[in-house]
Amino acid sequence: MSELFETLRLVAGAGYLIILTLLVPFGAHRLRLLWLRWRSAEPVRPVRWAHALPRVAVQLPVYNEANVVDRLLDAACRLDYPTDRLEIQLLDDSDDETTAIARRRVRHWRARGLGVEHVRRGTRDGFKAGALAEGVRRSDAEFFLVLDADFVADPDLIRRLLPSFADPETGAVQAAWAHLNPDDSWLTRAQALFLDAHFAVEHAARYRAGLFFNFNGSAGMWRRECLESAGGWCADTLTEDLDLSYRAQLAGWRFAYLDDVRVYAELPPRLRSLELQQERWAQGGIQTARKLLPTLWRSAVPARIKIEGTAHLLGHAVHPVTLTLGVALAAAGLLGQMGDFIPRWVHAVALGFATVPFVLFYGAAAHLRGTSVAATARRIPEAMLLGLALGIPLTGAVLRGLAGTPTPFYRTPKRGLRPRRRYSSLRSPLAFGVRAVLGCLLAIAAIRLAGAGLPVGVAFTMLFALGYLGATRETLRREPVPQE
């Protein structure tokens, strides 16, 4: 029996170290993006549109958004653009009171001379991609600005995006996302840092280095010719924006990213709402990788674009790795000394390579967005805890993407500033149970490691434990009662 126990100890310790090493490529990729962000100069872009103003359609896809649809439509109708060159498409697939609210606001703005069309398909075929495709079919506009339900555009958005299209090879222009409610809780603070890193570092790095990057589904504008030549919106993945972005760039179109143009949006205030959003992005990203990686590698684009595109499309593979690492940490800590046959300096080096790049990555994003040092010191641990907590449901999403499992498009519930309706999210008892059990086991393992005098393992193990237990507590938090 003692020999079996010793074998298990060795296997757990070695497995922990091997899995920890698997995080190194993900960390190295973050460092490369940081390097590209600072070594590459931003491309020179046109500062004004020198031609006659084109016709622009603003597409507002909504499904059961009673809490935010009026805010969305009001902001879109206040865009500073000639009314004879502007059309607003409210692409409404709702089956609740959203439609009645929207109908009243549409009448309000039509009475003021705005060309607002309330599009009701009577079906959700193709989900968001189907709604956007229907809007394109019904319009003769040269450009399409897409704004999701939780976005609030500034009046000058079209005029700030349009000059980049002076280059006839530019097919899409993406603005950065900003946040309406970043300080509501630790959950929204962590999300804000995630998104700031995605835009200020990832997008900026890829754009400056001439690599492929993606339209983010909202707060960006498309050239009609690009949409049509790339095959249009397609609903065979859950990330229709990522899919179309890569198809368009493989067809030879260039994208522009404007980090100084910000569009404010609501961050999901509840963990399960966030999980639904992130599961859709993770599963859709893997679906897009399965669909387009063969085409990418057969294409004539440079090898550096192929390599970075592969890392981009497969980026969500980090979630199964971190979850497996959490299990290995718990097993190694409970069974003994995390592989005491391995020199402690090896643990320290591997741990550093697996964590320091992420700290630098998020720290750089906070710096670029003007966050104070004190606030950054708080937000980086929060972001790391949330990233670990999301690893459990997102591992399932990655596996569904790999297996080709069809999944409906579950939209992210929005609360708005004055919620009228409580939109419930599908619960995930499996994720809740795994988090609770694994968090407790990791906490016990950390205590055992502390008693064994292994400080290198204690902090890392407690980081995982706090991530899982914090998310468990967040899941139990009561939903605010909507205002009548």
PADRENTOR-432280 format. One record per atom (N, C-alpha, C): x, z, y; residue in three letters. Coordinates in steps of 0.02 Angstrom, whole numbers, plus 50000, padded with zeros to 5 digits. Layout:
# PADRENTOR-432280
XZYala
...
***
This chain:
# PADRENTOR-432280
500425000049939met
500005000050000met
500435000050063met
500985003950060ser
501425004150119ser
501754997450130ser
501904993750075glu
502204987150083glu
501704982350115glu
501074982750095leu
500564978550126leu
500494980050200leu
500484986550217phe
500424988450287phe
501014985850327phe
501614986250299glu
502204983850334glu
502184976350343glu
501934972850293thr
501854965550298thr
501364963750354thr
500814967450357leu
500324966250410leu
500624967450479leu
501024972750483arg
501364974250547arg
501804968450568arg
502194965950521leu
502654960450537leu
502274954150557leu
501734952650520val
501344946750535val
501014947350604val
500734953350619ala
500404954350684ala
500904953850741ala
501494956850732gly
501994956550785gly
502254949550796gly
502404946050742ala
502644939150749ala
502094934650778ala
501464935650756gly
500924931650783gly
500824932750857gly
500884939050878tyr
500834940550949tyr
501354936750989tyr
501984936950966leu
502514933651003leu
502434926051003leu
502224923250946ile
502134916050942ile
501584913750990ile
501024917350989ile
500464915451033ile
500654916451106ile
501014921751121leu
501244922851189leu
501684917051212leu
502094914551167thr
502524908851184thr
502114902551198thr
501524901951165leu
501104896151177leu
500844895851249leu
500834901651283leu
500614901651353leu
501144898851400leu
501764898551377val
502304896351420val
502184889351449val
501964884351408pro
501844877751437pro
501314877751492pro
500804881951484phe
500284882251536phe
500574885251600phe
501004890351593gly
501334893251651gly
501804888351684gly
502184884651642ala
502644879651669ala
502274874251708ala
501684872451683his
501284867351719his
501074869851787his
500894876251792arg
500714879151857arg
501304878951905arg
501904880451880leu
502494880151922leu
502644873051945leu
502524868251901arg
502634861251920arg
502154859151976arg
501524861251970leu
501044859652023leu
501244862752089leu
501494868952087leu
501734872152148leu
502314868152178leu
502764866052136trp
503344862152160trp
503114855552191trp
502654852152158leu
502404845852185leu
502044846952251leu
501684852552256arg
501304853952318arg
501774854552378arg
502364857552368trp
502814858652425trp
503334853252434trp
503494849652382arg
504014844552390arg
503734837852414arg
503084836752405ser
502774830352420ser
502424830652488ser
502564825852529ala
502234825552594ala
501524822752586ala
501074825152628glu
500394822552626glu
500384815352649glu
500044810952612pro
500014803852633pro
499704803152702pro
499964798352740val
499684796852806val
498984793852796val
498494796552831arg
497824793952824arg
497554791852892arg
497094787052892pro
496804784852955pro
496444790552990pro
496464790553055val
496154795953094val
495464793953120val
495294787653116arg
494634785653140arg
494384779553102arg
493744778553105trp
493424772753074trp
493344767453128trp
493684761753120ala
493724756853174ala
493194751453169ala
492764751653118his
492274746353108his
491574748953127his
491094744453120ala
490394746553130ala
490224751953079ala
489844756853100leu
489684762353054leu
489274759752995leu
489484761352935pro
489124758952875pro
488514763152860pro
488114760552815arg
487524764252793arg
487744769452741arg
487544775752750val
487744781252706val
487114784552678val
487114785552612ala
486584789352579ala
486854796152560ala
486494801352579val
486664808252561val
486244810252501val
486554811452445gln
486194812952383gln
486204820452370gln
485604823152361leu
485514830352351leu
485174831452284leu
485554831852228pro
485244832952163pro
485044840252154pro
484414841552137val
484184848452127val
483754848852065val
483784854752033tyr
483344856351978tyr
483194863851981tyr
482574865451998asn
482344872452003asn
482804876552048asn
482794874752113glu
483224877952163glu
482804880752220glu
482294884552202ala
481834887252253ala
482194891652304ala
482744894752285asn
483084899352331asn
483514895852383asn
483694889552371val
484174886252416val
483974879252438val
483434876452412val
483294869352425val
483154868052499val
482814872752534asp
482684871552604asp
483324871852646asp
483774876552629arg
484414876952664arg
484824870652654arg
484834868152593leu
485194862052577leu
484934856152617leu
484284855252616leu
483974849552650leu
484054850052726leu
483974856052753asp
484054856852825asp
484764854952848asp
485264857252811ala
485954855652829ala
486084848152824ala
485824844952773ala
485924837752765ala
485594833852821ala
485014836152842cys
484654832552895cys
484954833752964cys
485394838552970arg
485734839853034arg
486414836353038arg
486584832252989leu
487214828652991leu
487224823953052leu
487794823953086asp
487874820053147asp
488054812853128asp
487524808753121tyr
487634801753102tyr
487004797953124tyr
487084791753147pro
486504787953172pro
485944787653120pro
485344789353140thr
484794789653093thr
484624782853062thr
484784777353097asp
484654770853067asp
485184768853017asp
485714772753011arg
486254771452963arg
486274776752908arg
485784781352910leu
485804787152866leu
485164787652825leu
485234788852761glu
484654790452720glu
484814796752680glu
484314800952673ile
484374807252635ile
483954806552572ile
484274807452514gln
483914807152450gln
483894814152419gln
483304817152418leu
483224823352381leu
483024821452310leu
483494821952265leu
483404819752195leu
483154825852156leu
482504826552153asp
482184832752131asp
481894831952060asp
482234835052012asp
481994835051942asp
481654841651924asp
481454845551974ser
481214852351962ser
480534852351927ser
480394858051894asp
479734859151864asp
479454865951884asp
479654868351943asp
479394874651969asp
479214873752043asp
479174879352080glu
478954879052150glu
479444875652196glu
480044874152171thr
480534870552212thr
480234864252242thr
479844860652203thr
479574854252226thr
479094855252285thr
478684860452283ala
478224861652338ala
478604863652402ala
479114867852394ile
479524869752452ile
479864863552481ile
480144859452437ala
480494853452459ala
480024848652494ala
479424847952467arg
478954843252496arg
478784845152568arg
478714851652581arg
478564853852649arg
479154852252696arg
479774853452674arg
480354852152717arg
480454844752727arg
480304840752677val
480364833452685val
479874831052738val
479254833552736arg
478764831652787arg
479014833752857arg
479304839752861his
479564842252925his
480074837452953his
480544835252913trp
481084831052939trp
480864823752949trp
480414821452909arg
480144814652920arg
479784814352987arg
479434819653004ala
479074819753068ala
479554819453127ala
480184821053116arg
480694820653168arg
481114814353164arg
480884809553125gly
481194802953124gly
481754802053074gly
481864806853029leu
482394806252978leu
482144802252918leu
482574798252891gly
482404794352831gly
482544798452769gly
482074802852752val
482144807252694val
481694804852638val
481984803852580glu
481604801652521glu
481594807252469glu
481004809152448his
480924814252396his
480834810552330his
481364810252290val
481364806352229val
481184810852170val
480614809152138arg
480384812852079arg
480394807952020arg
480834809251971arg
480884804651914arg
480364806151860arg
480144812551857gly
479684814351804gly
480024815651738gly
480684815851738thr
481074817051678thr
481754819651698thr
482104822951652arg
482794825051665arg
483294820951624arg
483094815051605asp
483544810851566asp
484204809951603asp
484764811351568gly
485414810651599gly
485594816351646gly
485124821251656phe
485254827051698phe
485514824951767phe
486034828151792lys
486274826551859lys
486524819351864lys
486874816951812ala
487124810051813ala
486544805151817ala
485994806651780gly
485424802151783gly
485094802151851gly
485054807951883ala
484754808351950ala
485174804452001ala
485834805351998leu
486274801752045leu
486234794252034leu
486224792151971ala
486174784951956ala
485524782051982ala
484974785851976glu
484334783552003glu
484374782852079glu
484714787552112gly
484784787052184gly
485184780952204gly
485714779452169val
486104773452184val
485684767152175val
485284767052122arg
484864761252108arg
484354760052163arg
484114765352194arg
483584764752244arg
483844763452314arg
484504763352323ser
484794762852390ser
485224756652397ser
485274754252460asp
485744748852474asp
486344751352515asp
486444757952516ala
486984760852556ala
487664758652531ala
488144758452577glu
488844756752560glu
489224762852534glu
489014768852556phe
489354774952536phe
488844780252516phe
489054784652471phe
488614789952445phe
488974796752451phe
488674801152490leu
488924808052496leu
488504812452451leu
488834816252406val
488484820552359val
488574827752379val
488014831352383leu
488014838452399leu
487584842152349leu
487874846752312asp
487484850852265asp
487044855852302asp
486604859052264ala
486074863152294ala
486334869052334ala
486914871752315asp
487164877752347asp
487644876352404asp
487694870052426phe
488174868152478phe
487824867552546phe
488214869352598val
487964869052667val
488474865052707val
488304858952722ala
488774854452756ala
488764855452832ala
489354855152863asp
489394855052936asp
489154848252961asp
488894848053022pro
488614841653047pro
489114835953050pro
489764837353057asp
490254831953065asp
490554829552998asp
490264831552942leu
490584830052877leu
490674822552865leu
490154818552875ile
490224811452862ile
490754808352906ile
490754810052969arg
491244807153016arg
491954809252999arg
492054814852966arg
492724817052948arg
492954813852882arg
492484812252839leu
492664809152775leu
492764801552782leu
492384798552825leu
492354791252829leu
493024787852844leu
493444790452891pro
494054786752907pro
494504785252848pro
494524789452797ser
494954788152739ser
494754781852702ser
494134779652711phe
493904773552678phe
494124767252716phe
494484768252772ala
494764762452807ala
495244758652762ala
495554762152715asp
495954758952663asp
495474756152611asp
495444749552603pro
494944746552559pro
495044748352486pro
495624751252467glu
495734753152398glu
495534760352384glu
495294763952435thr
495064770752425thr
494344770652400thr
494244773552341gly
493584773352311gly
493174779652321gly
493514785352332ala
493164791652341ala
493584796352384ala
493254800552421val
493594805452464val
493284812252449val
493704817152433gln
493474823852416gln
493674828752470gln
493194832852493ala
493344838352538ala
493474844652498ala
493784849652529ala
493894856152497ala
493264860252499ala
493204864752450trp
492644869452450trp
492854875952484trp
492404878552525ala
492474885252552ala
491894889352526ala
491844895752547his
491394900352512his
490934904052560his
490294904152543leu
489804907752583leu
489814915252571leu
489994917352511asn
489944924452493asn
490554926952455asn
491164925852481pro
491754927652443pro
491864935152434pro
491564939252477asp
491694946452475asp
491104950452448asp
490654947252412asp
490084950952384asp
490304956052332asp
490804954352292ser
491024958652237ser
491704956352212ser
491984960152165trp
492624957952134trp
492534951252100trp
491924949952075leu
491784943652039leu
491824937752086leu
491534938252146thr
491574932652193thr
492264932052224thr
492604937652234arg
493294937152260arg
493744933452211arg
493674934952147ala
494074931552096ala
493914924152093ala
493264922452095gln
493074915452094gln
493354911652154gln
493324914852213ala
493584911652273ala
494314910052265ala
494694914552235leu
495414913252225leu
495514907652175leu
495114907552121phe
495154902052073phe
495064895352109phe
494534894852148leu
494384888452180leu
494894886752235leu
495124891752271asp
495644890452321asp
496274887652288asp
496454890352230ala
497034887852194ala
496914880652170ala
496304879352146his
496144872652122his
496214867452178his
495954869152237phe
495974864252292phe
496634864352329phe
496844870152353ala
497434870452397ala
498074868852360ala
498104870252295val
498714868952257val
498634862952211val
498154863252164glu
498094857852115glu
497924851152147glu
497364850952183his
497164844552213his
497694842052262his
497934846552304ala
498434844452354ala
499064841852320ala
499274845152267ala
499874842952231ala
499774836052200ala
499224835152165arg
499114828652132arg
499024823052183arg
498654824452236tyr
498554819352288tyr
499214817452321tyr
499604822352340arg
500234820952373arg
500724817352328arg
500704818852263ala
501174815752217ala
500934809152189ala
500344806852210gly
500084800452186gly
499834800752115gly
499604806552092leu
499344807452025leu
498584807052025leu
498284806451966phe
497564806451961phe
497294813451976phe
496744813852013phe
496374820052019phe
495644818252021phe
495214823252023asn
494504821952013asn
494074823552073asn
493544819652080phe
492974821552123phe
492654827552091phe
492454832452131asn
492234838852104asn
491474839652098asn
491124834152100gly
490404834452090gly
490004835652153gly
490334837952206ser
489994839452269ser
490494839352325ser
490244838652387ala
490664838652447ala
491174832952446ala
490954827352423gly
491384821452423gly
490964815152430gly
491284809652448met
490934803452461met
491234797752420met
490794793352396trp
490994787752354trp
490854781052390trp
491294776352378arg
491154769452398arg
490734766152344arg
490204762752364arg
489754759752315arg
490134754952268arg
490564750952295glu
490934746152255glu
491344749652201glu
491624755452218cys
492004759252168cys
491554761852113cys
490984764652132leu
490504767152083leu
490314761752033leu
490144755952059glu
489894750652016glu
490444747651974glu
491044746652001ser
491574743551963ser
491834748151908ser
491754754751917ala
491984759551867ala
491454760851813ala
490864757951820gly
490354758751769gly
489794763451787gly
489834766551846gly
489294770851869gly
489274777651835gly
488774781551855trp
488694788251828trp
488484787951754trp
488784792151713cys
488654792051641cys
488544799151618cys
488064800151573ala
487864806851552ala
488124808651482ala
488634805251457asp
488874806851389asp
489384812451388asp
489534815451447thr
489914821651450thr
489554826351497thr
489724832751495leu
489424837651541leu
489774837751608leu
490314834051615thr
490664833551680thr
490674826251701thr
490094823951723glu
490024816951743glu
490494815251800glu
490664820251842asp
491114819051899asp
491824817751876asp
492074821751829leu
492744820851802leu
492804814251765leu
492304812651726asp
492294806451687asp
492324800351733asp
491884800151783leu
491874794351828leu
492524794051869leu
492804799851888ser
493424799951927ser
493984796451889ser
494064798051826tyr
494604794951787tyr
494464787651773tyr
493844785951759arg
493684778851749arg
493824774751812arg
493664777551870ala
493774773951933ala
494524773051946ala
494914778351935gln
495634777851948gln
495984773351897gln
495734773351835leu
496004768751785leu
495834761451803leu
495284760551841ala
495104753851863ala
495494751651925ala
495934756051950gly
496374754052005gly
496194757052073gly
495664761052077trp
495474764052140trp
495894770152156trp
496004771352220arg
496354777352242arg
495854782352270arg
496024788752262phe
495614794152290phe
495994797652345phe
495634800352394ala
495934804352447ala
495654811452445ala
496084816152460tyr
495874823152463tyr
496044825852532tyr
495544828852565leu
495624831452633leu
495564839052632leu
496144842352630asp
496134849652624asp
495904852952688asp
495944849452744asp
495734852452808asp
494994851452822asp
494634848152777val
493914847352783val
493594852052731val
493224856952754arg
492944862052709arg
492184861752710arg
491894862552651val
491164862852645val
490994869452610val
490564873352640tyr
490414880052614tyr
489894879652558tyr
490004883952507ala
489544884152450ala
489494891252425ala
488964892452388glu
488834899152360glu
489204900052295glu
489534905752288leu
489854907652225leu
489344911352182leu
489314909852116pro
488844913452073pro
488954920952077pro
488444924852093pro
488544932152102pro
488484936052037pro
488274932751983arg
488194936051919arg
488654932951867arg
488904937151821leu
489384934751772leu
489094929251728leu
488484930251704arg
488214925151658arg
488094918551694arg
487904918751758ser
487834912451796ser
488504908951800ser
489024912751813leu
489694909851816leu
489894907051748leu
489734910651695glu
489914908251628glu
489574901551613glu
488944900851632leu
488604894451621leu
488964888751656leu
489164889951718gln
489534884951756gln
490194883251722gln
490574888551704gln
491234887451676gln
491204884551606gln
490704886351567glu
490624883351501glu
490494875851507glu
490074874051555arg
489934866851566arg
490574863151585arg
490964866151630trp
491584862851651trp
492084862451593trp
492144867751553ala
492624867851499ala
492434862851444ala
491804863051423gln
491584858451371gln
491614851251395gln
491394850251457gly
491414843451484gly
492124840751493gly
492594845151511gly
493284843051518gly
493564840651452gly
493424844351398ile
493664842351332ile
493314835951309ile
492664835451323gln
492304829251307gln
492614823251342gln
492784824151405thr
493094818651443thr
493784817051415thr
494154822051395ala
494804820851364ala
494724816651300ala
494244818551258arg
494134814651197arg
493944807451213arg
493544806651265lys
493294800051283lys
493824795551314lys
494234798451359leu
494664794251401leu
495414794751389leu
495644799851353leu
496374800151342leu
496644794051306leu
496314791351255pro
496574785151225pro
496624779451275pro
496124778751318thr
496144773551369thr
496714774851419thr
496794781151438leu
497334782851485leu
498014780951456leu
498134782551393trp
498794781251363trp
498894773851347trp
498364770051340arg
498434762851330arg
498514759051396arg
498364762351451ser
498374759051516ser
499094757851540ser
499144754151595ala
499804752451622ala
500024757251676ala
499684762851686val
499894767551737val
500544770851717val
500944773351765pro
501584776351748pro
501524782351701pro
502054783751665ala
502054789251616ala
501904795951649ala
502144796951711arg
502034803451743arg
501284804551756arg
500904799251768ile
500184799851777ile
499854801351710ile
500094798151657lys
499814799551591lys
499934806751570lys
500534809251582ile
500704816051562ile
500294821151601ile
500274820251667glu
499894825051707glu
499144824451693glu
498894818351682gly
498194817551665gly
498014820951600gly
498464820751552thr
498354824251489thr
498324831751499thr
498804834351538ala
498814841551552ala
498184843551589ala
497954839351634his
497354840851674his
496734841051629his
496634835851589leu
496034835351548leu
496014840551492leu
496594842751469leu
496624847651415leu
496764854751441leu
496704855751506gly
496884862151535gly
496484867951508gly
495854866651488his
495434872151462his
495654874551393his
496124871151362ala
496384873551298ala
496724880251304ala
496874882451365val
497184888951375val
496724894651352val
496064893551352his
495604898951337his
495634901151263his
495634896651215pro
495734898951146pro
496404902351136pro
496914900151172val
497574903351165val
497554910551190val
497254911651249thr
497224918451276thr
496784923051234thr
496234920351207leu
495814924451164leu
496184926351100leu
496524921551070thr
496914923051010thr
497464928051026thr
497754927551085leu
498264932351105leu
497974939351111leu
497364939851138gly
497044946351143gly
496934949551074gly
496714945451026val
496624947950958val
497294950150928val
497814946050939ala
498474947750912ala
498744954050945ala
498624954851009leu
498844960951044leu
498514967151013leu
497864966551002ala
497504972250973ala
497774973850903ala
497874968750863ala
498114969850794ala
498824972750795ala
499254969850837ala
499954972150838ala
499994979250864ala
499594980850915gly
499614987550943gly
499334992750896gly
498804990950860leu
498494995750814leu
498914996850752leu
499254991650730leu
499634992150667leu
500334994850677leu
500584994750738gly
501264997250746gly
501554995750813gly
502144992650813gln
502534992150874gln
502634984950897gln
502114980750891met
502134973950917met
502734970150892met
502894970950829gly
503454967350802gly
504104970550823gly
504224976850800asp
504814980350822asp
505464977350796asp
505404972450750phe
505994968950727phe
506244963950779phe
505854962650831ile
506044958050884ile
506324962050942ile
506914960050969pro
507204963751025pro
506724964351084pro
506734970051118arg
506264971151172arg
506374966351230arg
506994964151241trp
507114959451295trp
506754952751282trp
506674951051219val
506314944851203val
505584945551224val
505284951351209his
504604952651231his
504544952051307his
505034955051342ala
505004955151415ala
505054948151443ala
505514944051416val
505594937251441val
504964933051428val
504704933551366ala
504104929751350ala
503514931951393ala
503444938451403leu
502914941051445leu
502984938551517leu
503594938351542gly
503714935851609gly
503514928551617gly
503714924351568phe
503544917251571phe
502794916151565phe
502444920651532ala
501734919751521ala
501314922351579ala
501594926451623thr
501194929551677thr
501434927751747thr
502094927751758val
502354926851826val
502124920151857val
502134914551820pro
501904908251851pro
501194908651877pro
500754912251842phe
500064912751865phe
500014917051928phe
500424922351931val
500434926551991val
500674922452051val
501194918552041leu
501454914252095leu
500944909052116leu
500604906252067phe
500114900952079phe
499544903552123phe
499254909252103tyr
498704912052142tyr
498944915052208tyr
499544917752208gly
499814920352271gly
499914914852322gly
500154909052299ala
500244903352344ala
499574900952371ala
499054900852329ala
498394898752352ala
498134903452406ala
498204909952394ala
497984914752444ala
498364913852510ala
499014912652506his
499414911652566his
499174905452604his
499044900052567leu
498824893852599leu
498144894552633leu
497744899152608arg
497084900252638arg
497084906052688arg
497684908552705gly
497744913552757gly
497534920552737gly
497534922052673thr
497344928752650thr
497924933552663thr
497764939552684ser
498284944552698ser
498634946552633ser
499234949452641val
499624951652583val
499254957052545val
498944961752582ala
498574967152549ala
497984964452509ala
497614959952539ala
497044957052503ala
497274952952443ala
497824949352451thr
498094945352395thr
498294949852337thr
498604955452353ala
498824960152301ala
498234962752261ala
497654962952292arg
497054965252258arg
496734959552219arg
496724953552247arg
496344948052218arg
496694944952158arg
497354944952156ile
497694941952099ile
497524945652034ile
497574952352031pro
497364955751969pro
496624954451952pro
496194954252003glu
495484952851990glu
495404945951959glu
495764941051985ala
495714934251957ala
495984934051886ala
496524937551872met
496794937651805met
496314941051756met
496004946551778leu
495514949951735leu
494924945451720leu
494674941951771leu
494104937451761leu
494294931751715leu
494894928951724gly
495114923551681gly
495134925651608gly
495374931651595leu
495384934251526leu
494674935151500leu
494234938051541ala
493544939251520ala
493184932851502ala
493314927551540leu
492984921151527leu
493254917751464leu
493824920051439gly
494124916751381gly
493674916651320gly
493244921851311ile
492814922151252ile
492274916751253ile
491834916451304pro
491334911051304pro
491634904051311pro
492194903551348leu
492484896851358leu
492844894351296leu
493064898851253thr
493334896551189thr
492794892951150thr
492194895651150gly
491634892351117gly
491484885551147gly
491524885151214ala
491404878751248ala
491934873551229ala
492564875751226val
493104871151207val
492994868651136val
492804873051091leu
492694871051021leu
492104866251016leu
491584867451055arg
491014862751054arg
491234855951080arg
491654855851132gly
491904849551158gly
492324845851107gly
492754849451071leu
493174846351020leu
492754843650962leu
492234847350945ala
491814845350888ala
491304840050906ala
491224838750970gly
490724833850992gly
490014836450987gly
489934843050991thr
489274846050986thr
488864844551049thr
488284841351043pro
487884839951103pro
487584846351132pro
487624846951197thr
487364852951232thr
486994850751294thr
486414853651309pro
486064851951371pro
486474853851432pro
486304850951488phe
486614852451552phe
486254858551581phe
486544864551572tyr
486254870551600tyr
486514871451672tyr
486064870951720arg
486294871551789arg
486434878851806arg
486854879951856thr
487054886651876thr
486514889651922thr
486204895151903pro
485694898151947pro
485984900252015pro
485624898752069lys
485844900652137lys
485374906052163lys
485654910852198arg
485264916352225arg
485054915052297arg
485494911852337gly
485334910852407gly
485394917252447gly
485304916652511leu
485344922452555leu
484704926652553leu
484134923252543arg
483484926752539arg
483124924252477arg
483304926852419pro
483034924152356pro
482274924952351pro
481954919552332arg
481234919652321arg
481074920952247arg
481534918752204arg
481394919052133arg
482014921152095arg
481914925152043arg
482464927052000arg
482524921851945arg
483054918051945tyr
483184913251892tyr
483614916651839tyr
483334917351780ser
483704920651727ser
484194915851694ser
484754918451671ser
485254914651635ser
485184916051561ser
485344911151520leu
485344912251448leu
485864917551431leu
485634922751396arg
486094928051378arg
486554925851321arg
487124929151317ser
487614927651265ser
487804934151230ser
487374936651183pro
487524942951150pro
488174942851110pro
488354937051083leu
488974936551045leu
489574938051090leu
489594934751149ala
490154935851195ala
490164943151218ala
489574946051231phe
489544953051251phe
489824957551197phe
489624956551135gly
489864960751080gly
490604960051067gly
490854953851068val
491564952751056val
491974956051111val
491754955251174arg
492114958351229arg
492134965951222arg
491574968951207ala
491534976251202ala
491984978951147ala
491934975851088val
492334978251031val
493074977051043val
493244970851065leu
493944969251075leu
494254973351131leu
493854974651184gly
494104978751239gly
494264985751217gly
493824988751176cys
493954995551150cys
494564995651105cys
494634990751061leu
495214990451016leu
495854989751056leu
495834985651108leu
496434984751149leu
496614991151187leu
496114994751211ala
496255001151245ala
496575006051197ala
496325006351135ile
496635010751085ile
497345008551070ile
497445001951064ala
498104999351050ala
498595001151107ala
498355000751169ala
498785002451226ala
499005009751223ala
498535014151204ile
498705021251198ile
499225022351143ile
499155018851088arg
499645019451033arg
500325016851055arg
500325011351092leu
500965008551115leu
501305013251164leu
500905016451207ala
501195021251254ala
501515027051216ala
501185029451164gly
501465034751124gly
502095032751087gly
502145026251072ala
502745023751037ala
503305022051085ala
503195022951150gly
503715021551199gly
503855014151209gly
503325010051212leu
503395002851222leu
503045000751286leu
503345002151344pro
503025000651408pro
502904993251419pro
503324988951389val
503234981751398val
502554979551371val
502354982451315gly
501714980551286gly
501114984051315gly
501214990051343val
500644993951368val
500284990451425val
500654988251475ala
500344985251534ala
499964978851516ala
500274974751474phe
499964968451454phe
499334969751413phe
499374974451367thr
498794976051325thr
498224978851367thr
498384983151416met
497874986051459met
497564980751504met
497954975651524leu
497674970251564leu
497114966851526leu
497224965351462phe
496704962251421phe
496114967051412phe
496264973351398ala
495734978251388ala
495284978851449ala
495584979351508leu
495204979951569leu
494794973551583leu
495084967751568gly
494714961551577gly
494084961351535gly
494134963051472tyr
493554962851428tyr
493054968351444tyr
493304974451455leu
492844979951469leu
492514979251538leu
492894976651587gly
492604975551653gly
492044970451651gly
492134965151610ala
491604960151603ala
491004962951566ala
491134967351517thr
490584970651481thr
490164974751529thr
490494978451573arg
490134982451623arg
489754977851671arg
490064972351692glu
489734967751738glu
489104964751708glu
489124963451642thr
488544960651608thr
487944965351611thr
488084971851610leu
487554976851610leu
487274978351679leu
487594975651731arg
487364977051799arg
486674974051811arg
486234977651843arg
485544975451854arg
485514969851906arg
485074965251893glu
484964959651940glu
484564962052000glu
484754960252062pro
484354962152120pro
483644959252117pro
483174962952142val
482484960552143val
482384955552199val
482114949552185pro
482024944652238pro
481534947052292pro
481654944652353gln
481204946152408gln
480594941652404gln
480024944352419glu
479414940452418glu
479314936952485glu
***
